[in-house]
Amino acid sequence: MADKAGAATLECPLCDCEVPINGDEKPGEQVFCPYCEAPLKIKKDKADKFYLQEDF
């Protein structure tokens, strides 16, 4: 989830682009992909890993 500069990123499920995350977001919040501009919802799986899901 963190890149070389220490900034967190998650992968867009639609275009596979890296979506920058501030780190203070919570599950259920909406973010937008910087490439395809799709609305995405932050989710957390059972292993406490964050991922993005399209939010249409």
Summary of the structure (lengths in Angstrom):
residues: 56
radius of gyration: 10.5
end to end distance: 23.7
largest distance: 31.3
contacts: 136
relative contact order: 0.27
helix: 0%
strand: 41%
